Amino acid sequence: MKQKIFILFVACILLASVITPVTVQAQGVATPQPQTPTTQTQQSQEGFIGLPLCQPGVYLQTPIDCLLMGPSQKLTDLARKGLTLPLKPLPAVKPDPALVLLSKKFAKLNLAVGDQAAYYPNLQSAEDGIGWLRKLPPGQLQYVSYINAADVNGHHFVQSDTKEWVRASPTRYSSFQGLLFTRQPSNDFGWIVDDTNPRIDHSSSAKALPIKLTRETVVQVYDKVDAEGTAWYMIGLGQWVEQRYIRVVDISEQTPKGVDNNRWIEVNLDQQILTVHDQGNIVFATLIATGMQPFYTKPGLFKITVKKEFETMTGAFETGKADYYYLQDVPWTMYFDQKRALHGAYWRLMFGYPVSHGCVNISIGDSHWLFDWAKVNDWVYVWDPSGKTPTDPKFYGAGGA
């Protein structure tokens, strides 16, 4: 009964699309059970004269006793794109939430431009600002790990594992986690990266639906249309999302040339998504943050060279080292291209945008899962399907966090 109601409902919508043509390109919605009329492989156009329209339904074989037009054709097209009834969920689960936990805590050094963070032998000295033991170079992005924290007169201080005190503000990191797949998904999928409402058609002038899609919402993707100078993705029947609000995994991607064991980590610079492939199947996927202009993550095929549970990263690229960064105890680090690495990024609250100095920044939980899965000499394939990232090796230095 539910299927019949669904068919009638969709047929009414699609009948209107016959009167006012609308491009329907599917997502992964469910469609009714296939009809089974008499069929034949070849049918001349003349043989259709006088035949009635097929009743609304799905016809995966070409019928010869009715015309596959109007609602029946639309429903069949949707079914072939993955929209079937009942809706098929992604064959995926969230990784173990315990992977998000770390044995270390982190704090941010909030400094004025040009100031240096100073370490003191005790809390009183840190509060008074006298008797410092050492200082860090001035910089814009500086985080430290700590074992104890104290608030004194509204000021935050933390104690390092060397028992020194420094003024810094304890922070919390993102608990975002990607998806683990129990089998190969049958259609594309992705994440919403900015709050939006889907539209009824692939146009910015189309009506917005009263459906609120929030950041990090997982959606299935059934179709893609290029319109108005951008890509639009169909995430449901009559639900379209513009490219800037979504990051999508294309499940049809082939094994990269040079990968010889059917096992690799893939970094898509255009979509800002990392996927893990094993024996031809996607086993894991998540949002990431790669290098921003001009510190792009270099495209190419690489191998993991070193794995480190914690790694302190420092560096600077601008003249005068005004962009100096100090990131203590970066977790789950795996180097693959000089100083470029896959690693957890406790200082990032959002993923899905290029913001690093060349490394592939990953949430703590997802970097932990990846660290446990990967081995030294595993393949890392970095590419940009849009072609916007420079590929000339002369463009790149050693990279950084």
N, C-alpha and C positions, 0 to 999 in steps of 0.2 A: 504494500500500500504506500509506504514512504517513497519507494522508487517511482511509483506512478505519479504521486503528487509532485516529486522533484521534476520528472519529465515534463509534466504539464506546465509547471512554473517556468522552467527553462525554455520550453517551447514558446510560451507567450513572449518572453524577453527576446528570443531569437526571431520570432515572427516579425517583431518590430524592426529588427535589424535587416530583415528582407525588404521592408518598406523603405527604411532609411539605412542604406548600407553602412556597416561599421566593420572595420577589420577586427576579427576575432582571432587572437593568437594565444594559445593556451598556456596554462600554468599546470598545476597538479591538482586540479579539483576532480571530484569523482563524477562518473557518468553512469547511466543506467546499464543494465546487462545487455550485451549485444543481441540484436535481433537475428533470426536465422531464416530469411526468405530463400527461395530458390535462386541459385546463382549460376553464372557461367563466366568463363574466362574472357571471352571476346563477345561484345555486343555492339552491333551497328547502331549508329545514331538513329536510323529510321525505325529501329525496333522499339524505340521508346514512345512513338507517337500513340496517343490515346491512353497511356498508362496513368494511373492515379499517383499522387504524391505519396511517398512512403510515410507511414505513421511516425510521429516523433519517437526516436529511439536511436540506438547505435547499431550501425551496419558495417562490420569489419570486412565483409565480402560484398562485392558489388551486386545489388539485387537486380533481377530481370523482370520482376512482376510489379515494380513500382519505381517511381522516379526519386532518386536520392538528391533532393533539393530542399531548400528552406530549412526548417528546424531540424529535420533528420540529418541533413548534411552538416549543419553546425555542430550538432551533438556528436556525430561521428568524428569530425575534425578534433573536437575537444578530447574525446576518448583517446585518439591516437597521440595526443600530446600529454596524456597523463591525467586528465580530469575525469575521474570515474567516481561512481557512487558505490559504497561509501568512500569518503576521502581517505587516501592512503597516507598514514603518517610516515615521516622520515624514519628509516631503520637506524636510529641513533639514540644515544644516551649521553648524559653529562658524565665527565670523568669523576673519579672519586674526589669529593670536596676536601679530603685530607691533604690532597696535593697542594692546596693553596697555602698551607701552614709552613712557616719557616722557623728555624731555630734562632733567628736574629731579628732585631727591631731596628728601625731606621728613623733618622731625623734629618731635617733640611736646615742648612746653614743660610739664614736670612741676613744677607749683608748688603750694605750700600755699595754702589759701584766703586771699585778701587780698594775697598776694605779687605782685610785679611782675617780669617778665622784663627783664633789663638787657643792653644791647649794649655791648661793650668794643672798644677799638681794636686789641687783640692778644690772643693766647691767654694770655700770662702775666697780663695784667690781669684777664681773665675768670676765671682760676684763683684769683687773689688776691682777686677781688671788689672791686677798687678802680678808680677812674678811669672809671666808666661814661659813655657818650656819650648814651644815650637809654634810655627805659623804655617798655614797653607797659602799658596799663591792666591791672589784675588781671582775671582771667576764668577760666572753667571749661573752655573748648574752644579751645585755641590751638596752631596748627601753623605752622611756617615752612619755607621752602625753603632749601637750602644747597648749597654747592659743595665744601666740604671738611669733614672730621670728625676729631676727636681725642679720645682717652680719656686722662685724667690722674687718677691715683690713684683709679680707679674711677668717676670722674665723666665724663659725656659732654658734649662741646662741639661746636658746628658753626659754620662760617663762612658768612656770607651773601654774596650777590653784590656787596654794597657793601664787602666785606672786613672786616666787623665780626664779632666772636665773641659767641656767646650759649650759655648752658647749655641743652642740649636733647638728647633721645634720638632717634637715627635710627629710622625706622619703615619697614615694608613695607606695601604696599596690596594689596587683593584682586585676584586675576587672573581672577575670574569673568567669563564671557562668555555672552551669550544665544544666540539661534538666528537664522540667516539661512535664509529659505525659498526653495526653487527653484520652488515652485508653491503654490497655496492648499491647506492641509491639509484632509483630509476629516473629521476629528473633532477634538474639543477636546484640549488638552494642557496641561501645566503642569510645575511644579517642586516637589519636596519641600523644605520649609523647616526641618524639624526631624526628627531621626532617629526612625524609627517602624517598626513592623511592620504590614503590611496585615492586615485581619481578613476572615474568610470571609463575613461579612454586614455590613449597615449598622447595627451596634449595638456599643456599647462592651463589652457582655457576650459578644459573639461571639468565637470562638476566634481568637487571633492566629497568623498563619502564620510559619513559621521563615524568613522572607525579610526581610533587613535593608535598609531604604530609608534612605540617608544624605542629608544636606543637599545640595541643588543637583542631585539626581538628576532627570533629565527623564523624565516619564511621559506616556503617552497616556491620555485620559479618555473613557470610553464611556457613562457614565451618571451621573446625580445624583439622590439621594433625600434628602429632608428627614426626619430622624428624630431623636428624643431632643433636640429643640431645637437641632439643628445640621444642617449639610449633610454628606452622605457622597458620596464620588466613587468610581466603579468604575474601577480602573486595569488590570483584567485579569479573567479568568473566576474568580469567587469571590474577588476581591481588592478590598477597600474601605478607603479612607483618610478619616479625619475631616478636616473643613475646616481645623482649626488647624494641621495638618501639611502643607498643600498650598496652592499658589496656581495658579489655573486660567485659561486663556485660552478665552473663549467665541467660537468662530469664526463664530457666527451673527449677531454684532452688525452693525447697519446703519450706513450713512453718517450721521454726525451732522447734524442740521438746521443749515444755514448753511454747511456745507462745499461749495464750488461747483466744485472742481476734482478731486474724487475722490482727493485726496492729503492725508493728515493723520497727526499723531502723537496717539495716544490714551493717556491716563493713567487707569488704573482704580484709584481710591483704595481700594476694597474689597479687591481682589485684590492690590494693590501690584505691578501689572504694567504695563509700557509696551509698546504695539504700534505698529508703523509700517505704514501702509496706502498702497498705490499702485495706482491703477486697479482698486479694488475688492478687491484681494488683500492678505493679510498678508505683508509682506516681511521683517519683523524683529520679535522679541519678547524681552523680558528682564525680570528682577526689578528693582524699584526700592525707594526709601525716600522717602516723602512726609512732609508735615507732621504732627506729633503734636499732640494736644490740648494747649492751645487754639490752636496755631499751624498750623491746617489749611492744606493747599493748596486754594486757592479753586476750586470747580467753575465751569465755564463754557467758552466757546469763545473762544480767543485766537489771536493771531498772533505769531510770533517777530519781535521788534523789533530785537535787536542780537545779534551773534555775536562772542565774544572767545576767543582761544585760551587765554589765562590772565587771571585776574581775582582780585584780592585782595578778600576779603569780610570785613567787620566789622559788628558790631551788638550790640544788647542790647535786651531787652524788659521785664525785671523792674524794679521800683522799686529805685533804687540801682545799677542795671546789674550786679547780681551774676552775671547769666548772660552777660556779655560774651564774645563769641567773636572770634577773629582767625584767619583762614584765608588764608594767603598762596599766591598762584599757583594758584587753583582752575582746573583745566583744562577745556577744551571747554565753555565757558559760553554758553548761549543764553537771553536774557531773553524772557519772554512775558507777564508780568503784574506791572508795577511792578518790585519787587526780587525777585520769584519767577522762578526760572530752571531750566532743565534743565542739569545740569552733572555732571562727574566728581566723585567724593567719595573722595579718597585716605585719609580718616580713617575710612571705614566698612569693616568687615571682613565684614559680613553685609547682605544685602538681602532684601526681602520683608516688612518691618515699617515702620510710620510712626514716624520718629524725628527728622525735620528741623524747621527753623523755618518751613517753607512751601515751600522749593525742592524740586525733584524730583532726589533724589540717585541717581546712576547709577554703575556700576563704571567704571573708567578706560577699559578696552577698549571697552565699549559706548557710553560717551559720545563716544569718538573716532569710532566708526562713525557714530553719529547726527549728530555735527557735520559730518562729510564729506557725509552724505546730505542734510541739511536746508538750506533756504535761508531768508533773511529773507522774511517774509510767509507762510511755511508755517503751516498751521493746527495748533493744539494744543488738543485736546479733553480737558478734565478732568472726570471725573464719578464719582459714587459710586452704583452700582446698589443698594446696601443702603439708601440714603437717610439714612444716619447723619451725614453731613458737612453742617454748616450751609450753606445756599445764600443767605441774606440778605447782600447786599453790605455792609451796615452792620456786620456782624460782623468784617470783615477790614480790617487795616491794609495797609502796603506789603509785608510779608513779609520773609523773609530766608533764609539758608542752612540 
